[in-house]
Amino acid sequence: MATPLTADQQLAAYKAAGIKKIVQNRGWRTRGMWRISAKGWQPRGIIIHQTAGNLGSRTVQQYADDILNGDPACPDKCNVFIPPDGSLWVNAAGRANHCLQYSAKALAALTRETFPLAGKYHDLRGSQQNMNRYTYGVEMIATAPNAAQIETAARWAAALCRAHGWSAGAVAGHGEVADDRDYSDPGIDMGAFRARVAALIKSKNSPKELELTMSQYTAIMSKLAWLEKILIETQRRVTADKGTDEFTQKVVVENQKRINQVNATLSTISKESK
């Protein structure tokens, strides 16, 4: 259990987290503040969400005004939100309405910081109310969050964890704690996400030269898959030609060298970030 960070403390933590672009949404410093005294807010952890919808024809500001803050039945749906470009929009310095249901086991896991760093999903779902009292929340505007959104969410979560002295075990996906949400919410591998948060907490600052971000990892793996595809196709042709094409055999060797180089780079980065 912790005292909520002030607006200035939140903003300072985010700025120190290596997030490339931070936007202060209008009214964020006072949004949700009345709920702290009226309903209580004693944060014990962090909940990660996706909106299950895209921007559509709306601008980011219109989406925030209409969907995240303008719903009379459930306004102020997050402390921060992340549009597809990966920017962090600071939305509510106070308690937000992002996670209603939870279980006693889920709250205990957040408090004890025991959500695991492995496994896509950890089921501690329940229907008790009201998890907003105990958590910060982020919404990624997406039906399937992209690498930039996930990386920003991880840096945001790590910033709060550092500020409160929490580990990555105090981070959960909405679908891991609430019966009223799909199991997949926020639509990402939560074990891998928590592992990324743990690495960022350890780094304590912006990325080191050899620290692998999620977006960099995705780019490297995409390139590796492309190289492997070329290698397989070239080998098929060599087999069809009974291996008589000397040039083709050289291409196979060169492609294998490139794949080995990528694997060596991944191994080096992994060791450096531990």
C-alpha positions as CSV (number, residue, x, y, z in Angstrom):
1,M,0.0,0.0,0.0
2,A,1.4,3.4,-0.9
3,T,0.5,7.1,-0.9
4,P,-0.4,8.1,-4.5
5,L,2.3,10.1,-6.4
6,T,1.4,13.8,-6.8
7,A,1.0,15.1,-10.4
8,D,4.5,16.6,-10.3
9,Q,6.0,13.3,-9.1
10,Q,4.1,11.3,-11.7
11,L,5.3,13.6,-14.5
12,A,8.9,13.6,-13.3
13,A,8.9,9.8,-13.1
14,Y,7.6,9.5,-16.7
15,K,10.2,12.0,-18.0
16,A,13.0,10.0,-16.4
17,A,11.8,6.7,-18.0
18,G,13.1,7.2,-21.5
19,I,9.7,7.7,-23.0
20,K,10.2,9.5,-26.4
21,K,7.0,11.7,-26.3
22,I,4.8,12.7,-23.4
23,V,1.6,14.7,-23.9
24,Q,-0.1,16.4,-21.0
25,N,-3.8,16.0,-21.7
26,R,-5.8,19.1,-20.7
27,G,-7.2,18.9,-17.2
28,W,-5.0,15.9,-16.2
29,R,-3.7,17.5,-13.0
30,T,-7.1,17.7,-11.4
31,R,-8.9,14.8,-13.1
32,G,-9.8,12.1,-10.6
33,M,-8.4,14.0,-7.7
34,W,-11.8,14.3,-5.9
35,R,-12.1,10.5,-5.8
36,I,-9.0,10.2,-3.6
37,S,-10.8,11.8,-0.6
38,A,-14.3,10.6,-1.6
39,K,-13.5,7.0,-2.4
40,G,-9.9,6.4,-1.3
41,W,-6.8,5.6,-3.4
42,Q,-4.0,3.5,-1.9
43,P,-2.1,2.1,-4.8
44,R,-0.6,-1.4,-4.5
45,G,0.0,-2.0,-8.2
46,I,-0.6,-1.4,-11.9
47,I,-3.2,-2.6,-14.3
48,I,-2.5,-2.8,-18.1
49,H,-5.4,-2.5,-20.5
50,Q,-6.3,-2.2,-24.2
51,T,-9.4,-0.4,-25.4
52,A,-10.4,-3.2,-27.8
53,G,-11.1,-0.4,-30.3
54,N,-9.1,1.8,-32.6
55,L,-9.1,5.6,-33.2
56,G,-11.3,5.2,-36.3
57,S,-12.0,8.7,-37.7
58,R,-11.3,10.4,-34.4
59,T,-8.1,12.3,-33.5
60,V,-6.4,11.2,-30.4
61,Q,-7.8,14.2,-28.5
62,Q,-11.3,13.5,-29.7
63,Y,-10.9,9.8,-28.6
64,A,-9.8,11.0,-25.2
65,D,-12.7,13.4,-24.9
66,D,-15.4,11.1,-26.2
67,I,-14.4,7.6,-25.1
68,L,-11.9,7.8,-22.2
69,N,-13.2,10.8,-20.3
70,G,-16.6,11.6,-21.8
71,D,-18.6,8.5,-20.8
72,P,-21.1,9.7,-18.1
73,A,-21.5,6.2,-16.8
74,C,-17.7,5.7,-16.4
75,P,-15.6,8.8,-17.0
76,D,-11.8,9.1,-16.6
77,K,-11.0,5.6,-17.6
78,C,-7.3,5.7,-17.2
79,N,-4.4,7.5,-15.6
80,V,-2.5,7.5,-18.9
81,F,-3.2,6.3,-22.4
82,I,-1.1,5.4,-25.4
83,P,-2.2,5.9,-29.0
84,P,-0.8,3.9,-31.9
85,D,2.2,6.2,-32.3
86,G,3.6,5.1,-28.9
87,S,3.3,8.5,-27.2
88,L,2.3,8.7,-23.6
89,W,-0.7,10.9,-22.9
90,V,-1.0,11.8,-19.2
91,N,-4.7,11.8,-18.4
92,A,-5.5,11.7,-14.7
93,A,-3.3,12.5,-11.7
94,G,-6.0,11.1,-9.4
95,R,-7.9,7.9,-9.1
96,A,-9.3,6.6,-12.5
97,N,-12.1,4.3,-13.4
98,H,-10.2,1.6,-15.2
99,C,-10.6,-1.7,-13.3
100,L,-13.8,-2.5,-11.3
101,Q,-13.6,-6.2,-10.6
102,Y,-10.8,-8.2,-8.9
103,S,-10.3,-11.1,-6.5
104,A,-8.7,-11.2,-3.1
105,K,-6.0,-13.4,-4.6
106,A,-5.2,-10.8,-7.3
107,L,-5.0,-8.0,-4.8
108,A,-2.7,-10.1,-2.6
109,A,-0.5,-10.9,-5.6
110,L,-0.1,-7.2,-6.4
111,T,0.6,-6.4,-2.8
112,R,3.2,-9.1,-2.5
113,E,4.5,-8.4,-6.0
114,T,4.2,-12.0,-7.0
115,F,2.7,-11.9,-10.5
116,P,5.2,-14.0,-12.5
117,L,7.6,-13.0,-15.2
118,A,6.8,-16.1,-17.3
119,G,3.6,-17.3,-18.9
120,K,1.3,-15.4,-21.1
121,Y,-1.5,-15.2,-18.6
122,H,-1.9,-15.7,-14.8
123,D,-5.5,-16.4,-13.8
124,L,-6.5,-14.6,-10.5
125,R,-9.8,-13.4,-11.8
126,G,-12.7,-12.4,-9.5
127,S,-15.8,-10.2,-9.2
128,Q,-15.1,-8.2,-6.0
129,Q,-15.3,-4.5,-6.3
130,N,-13.5,-1.9,-6.6
131,M,-9.9,-2.4,-7.9
132,N,-9.6,1.2,-8.8
133,R,-8.9,1.9,-5.1
134,Y,-5.7,0.0,-5.3
135,T,-4.2,0.6,-8.8
136,Y,-2.9,2.9,-11.5
137,G,-4.2,2.1,-15.0
138,V,-3.0,2.6,-18.6
139,E,-5.1,2.1,-21.8
140,M,-3.5,1.3,-25.1
141,I,-5.8,2.5,-27.9
142,A,-5.8,-0.7,-30.0
143,T,-7.5,-4.0,-30.7
144,A,-3.9,-5.5,-30.8
145,P,-1.3,-3.2,-29.2
146,N,1.8,-2.6,-31.4
147,A,5.4,-2.8,-30.3
148,A,5.7,1.0,-29.8
149,Q,2.6,1.0,-27.5
150,I,3.9,-2.0,-25.5
151,E,7.3,-0.5,-25.0
152,T,5.9,2.8,-23.8
153,A,3.5,1.0,-21.4
154,A,6.4,-1.0,-20.0
155,R,8.5,2.2,-19.5
156,W,5.5,3.8,-17.8
157,A,4.9,0.8,-15.5
158,A,8.6,0.7,-14.7
159,A,8.6,4.4,-13.8
160,L,5.8,3.9,-11.3
161,C,7.4,0.8,-9.9
162,R,10.7,2.6,-9.3
163,A,8.9,5.6,-7.7
164,H,7.0,3.3,-5.3
165,G,9.8,0.8,-4.7
166,W,7.8,-2.0,-6.4
167,S,9.0,-4.9,-8.5
168,A,7.5,-6.0,-11.8
169,G,5.4,-8.5,-9.8
170,A,3.1,-5.6,-9.0
171,V,1.9,-5.4,-12.6
172,A,-1.1,-7.3,-14.0
173,G,-3.2,-7.4,-17.1
174,H,-6.9,-6.5,-16.8
175,G,-7.9,-10.0,-17.9
176,E,-5.8,-11.6,-15.2
177,V,-7.7,-10.0,-12.3
178,A,-11.3,-9.2,-13.5
179,D,-14.1,-11.6,-14.4
180,D,-15.9,-9.0,-16.5
181,R,-13.0,-8.8,-19.0
182,D,-11.8,-11.1,-21.7
183,Y,-8.9,-13.2,-20.6
184,S,-6.7,-11.7,-23.3
185,D,-7.0,-8.1,-22.2
186,P,-4.6,-6.3,-22.8
187,G,-3.9,-8.7,-25.7
188,I,-0.2,-9.2,-25.0
189,D,2.1,-11.8,-23.3
190,M,2.0,-10.5,-19.7
191,G,4.8,-12.6,-18.5
192,A,7.1,-11.2,-21.2
193,F,5.7,-7.7,-20.4
194,R,6.6,-8.0,-16.7
195,A,10.0,-9.3,-17.7
196,R,10.6,-6.2,-19.7
197,V,9.4,-4.0,-16.9
198,A,11.8,-5.8,-14.6
199,A,14.7,-5.1,-16.9
200,L,13.7,-1.5,-17.1
201,I,13.5,-1.2,-13.3
202,K,17.0,-2.6,-13.1
203,S,18.4,-0.2,-15.7
204,K,16.9,2.8,-13.7
205,N,17.2,5.1,-16.7
206,S,17.0,5.4,-20.5
207,P,18.2,2.5,-22.6
208,K,21.8,1.5,-22.5
209,E,23.6,1.0,-25.7
210,L,23.1,-2.7,-25.7
211,E,19.7,-2.8,-24.0
212,L,17.1,-4.4,-26.3
213,T,13.7,-2.7,-26.4
214,M,10.6,-4.5,-27.5
215,S,10.5,-2.6,-30.8
216,Q,14.2,-3.4,-31.5
217,Y,13.6,-7.0,-30.7
218,T,10.6,-7.2,-33.0
219,A,12.7,-5.6,-35.8
220,I,15.6,-8.0,-35.3
221,M,13.4,-11.1,-35.2
222,S,11.6,-9.9,-38.4
223,K,15.0,-9.5,-40.2
224,L,16.1,-12.9,-38.9
225,A,12.9,-14.6,-40.2
226,W,13.4,-12.9,-43.6
227,L,17.0,-14.2,-43.7
228,E,16.0,-17.7,-42.7
229,K,13.3,-17.7,-45.4
230,I,15.9,-16.8,-48.1
231,L,18.3,-19.4,-46.8
232,I,15.6,-22.1,-46.9
233,E,14.6,-21.2,-50.4
234,T,18.2,-21.1,-51.6
235,Q,18.9,-24.5,-50.1
236,R,15.9,-25.9,-51.8
237,R,17.2,-24.6,-55.1
238,V,20.7,-26.0,-54.4
239,T,19.1,-29.4,-53.7
240,A,17.1,-29.2,-56.9
241,D,20.3,-28.4,-58.9
242,K,22.1,-31.2,-57.1
243,G,24.6,-28.7,-55.6
244,T,26.4,-27.9,-58.8
245,D,25.8,-24.1,-58.7
246,E,28.9,-22.8,-56.9
247,F,27.5,-19.3,-56.6
248,T,24.3,-20.5,-55.0
249,Q,26.3,-22.5,-52.5
250,K,28.2,-19.3,-51.6
251,V,24.9,-17.5,-51.0
252,V,23.8,-20.2,-48.6
253,V,27.1,-19.8,-46.7
254,E,26.8,-16.0,-46.5
255,N,23.2,-16.1,-45.4
256,Q,24.1,-18.6,-42.7
257,K,26.8,-16.2,-41.5
258,R,24.3,-13.4,-41.3
259,I,21.9,-15.5,-39.2
260,N,24.7,-16.4,-36.9
261,Q,25.7,-12.8,-36.5
262,V,22.1,-11.8,-35.6
263,N,21.9,-14.7,-33.1
264,A,25.3,-13.5,-31.6
265,T,24.0,-10.0,-31.3
266,L,20.8,-11.2,-29.5
267,S,22.9,-13.2,-27.1
268,T,25.2,-10.3,-26.4
269,I,22.4,-7.9,-25.7
270,S,20.6,-10.4,-23.5
271,K,23.8,-10.8,-21.4
272,E,24.4,-7.1,-21.1
273,S,20.8,-6.3,-20.0
274,K,20.9,-8.8,-17.2
